[in-house]
Amino acid sequence: MTDPVPHRRRVRYSGKNPRRFEDKYKEHSPEKYPDTVAKVVASGKTPAGMHRPIMVREILEILAPEPGKIAIDCTLGYGGHASEILPLLQPGGRLIGLDVDPIEQPKTEARLRAAGYGEDVFHVRRANFAGLPKVLAAEGLTGVDYILADLGVSSMQLDTPDRGFSVKLPGPLDMRMNPNKGQSAAALLAQINSDELAALLEENADEPRAALLARKLAGRSLEKTTDLAQAIRSALPNQSEEEQDKSVRRVFQALRIAVNEEFTALDTFLKHLPNCLNPGGRVVILTFHSGEDRRVKKTLQAAYRGGLFSAFSDDVIRPSAAECGANPRATSTKLRWAQR
Ligand SMILES: C[S@@+](CC[C@H](N)C(=O)[O-])C[C@H]1O[C@@H](n2cnc3c(N)ncnc32)[C@H](O)[C@@H]1O
């Protein structure tokens, strides 16, 4: 007889409910604890390890996915949008999901496979959306009918302390969506000079105190997210706590964009976009800050004027007040679309 496997107690946490991301075991297993997850969502929060898709109704109305058609979700994330689009493409259609994140993407693939989407209808590719034409070629396609890009980071990336994106939770100052590629935010900060950092803070986050902060932060060895947040606050002793918090968010955003080369990827994606759509095909892009939205608006408008699109969203579309109330992470979202 083999020895019984010893029972291992879960690590205790202090207080009634777990506070730390990694202790929220019920939220990490939504299939086992649906009631807990529903309660967290009802309170306006995002359960640990999950991402709530934004503007689903609006996206489905614009894309209007039909059976037999092909969609690319350029930013698969948790698969929230993908799992809404996939059933509408059946029978006969398929969705290709791209993401650069080697940690979350396998989990999302497993979740969608378990939900019944096999290789015949759902392909997953570890790819940057800047390389969209290469993805199409690898799939044997010349164009697709629907493209979705929900820019930025997922809630899983943001909330997992070890990923180093969070302005509140202590973690390594990393911020790479693909931790196997490029340099961490800590490495970038350690080697950047003050002029370069000031330009980066302005360009990537419209930081009004860019020059001052750059002088205080450039070249520093700050290993933890909390070290950087503290260094930013200390650099602004005369500002209110609220203003300091805003600068903390902006500096984190600027570094994240730089580390992941987000604007280069977005510009390349936008340039290829019209050629990647079939005639009549539609694209929807969700942005979360002005640097992204400016690029999307300008490029879609120029492509429309140049005759590459037959229609595009002149006005930005925003999430409803009800959605922002239920999911505060939707608040800054802007939606733009275009049709080939
Ligand atoms: C806002 S989340 C998407 C959430 C998803 N729509 C959902 O409903 O679950 C953005 C995702 O895009 C990925 N991402 C960001 N930039 C990317 C790029 N250039 N190429 C591919 N994936 C990217 C991130 O790793 C992240 O998982």
PDBQT file of the ligand as one rigid body, heavy atoms in Angstrom, charges set to zero:
ROOT
HETATM    1  C1  LIG A 401      -6.834  44.754 -22.074  1.00  0.00    +0.000 C 
HETATM    2  S1  LIG A 401      -6.192  43.150 -22.231  1.00  0.00    +0.000 S 
HETATM    3  C2  LIG A 401      -7.333  42.336 -23.260  1.00  0.00    +0.000 C 
HETATM    4  C3  LIG A 401      -8.470  41.714 -22.533  1.00  0.00    +0.000 C 
HETATM    5  C4  LIG A 401      -9.406  40.899 -23.405  1.00  0.00    +0.000 C 
HETATM    6  N1  LIG A 401     -10.029  41.717 -24.400  1.00  0.00    +0.000 N 
HETATM    7  C5  LIG A 401     -10.433  40.178 -22.575  1.00  0.00    +0.000 C 
HETATM    8  O1  LIG A 401     -11.633  40.460 -22.728  1.00  0.00    +0.000 OA
HETATM    9  O2  LIG A 401     -10.069  39.337 -21.756  1.00  0.00    +0.000 OA
HETATM   10  C6  LIG A 401      -4.837  43.405 -23.316  1.00  0.00    +0.000 C 
HETATM   11  C7  LIG A 401      -4.056  42.125 -23.661  1.00  0.00    +0.000 C 
HETATM   12  O3  LIG A 401      -3.323  42.410 -24.841  1.00  0.00    +0.000 OA
HETATM   13  C8  LIG A 401      -2.024  41.915 -24.734  1.00  0.00    +0.000 C 
HETATM   14  N2  LIG A 401      -1.196  42.775 -25.587  1.00  0.00    +0.000 N 
HETATM   15  C9  LIG A 401      -0.838  44.058 -25.382  1.00  0.00    +0.000 A 
HETATM   16  N3  LIG A 401      -0.103  44.534 -26.401  1.00  0.00    +0.000 NA
HETATM   17  C10 LIG A 401      -0.020  43.519 -27.304  1.00  0.00    +0.000 A 
HETATM   18  C11 LIG A 401       0.599  43.400 -28.586  1.00  0.00    +0.000 A 
HETATM   19  N4  LIG A 401       1.290  44.408 -29.128  1.00  0.00    +0.000 N 
HETATM   20  N5  LIG A 401       0.443  42.240 -29.259  1.00  0.00    +0.000 NA
HETATM   21  C12 LIG A 401      -0.248  41.190 -28.714  1.00  0.00    +0.000 A 
HETATM   22  N6  LIG A 401      -0.833  41.254 -27.486  1.00  0.00    +0.000 NA
HETATM   23  C13 LIG A 401      -0.723  42.400 -26.802  1.00  0.00    +0.000 A 
HETATM   24  C14 LIG A 401      -1.690  41.989 -23.268  1.00  0.00    +0.000 C 
HETATM   25  O4  LIG A 401      -0.696  41.035 -22.944  1.00  0.00    +0.000 OA
HETATM   26  C15 LIG A 401      -3.052  41.704 -22.625  1.00  0.00    +0.000 C 
HETATM   27  O5  LIG A 401      -3.187  40.333 -22.372  1.00  0.00    +0.000 OA
ENDROOT
TORSDOF 0
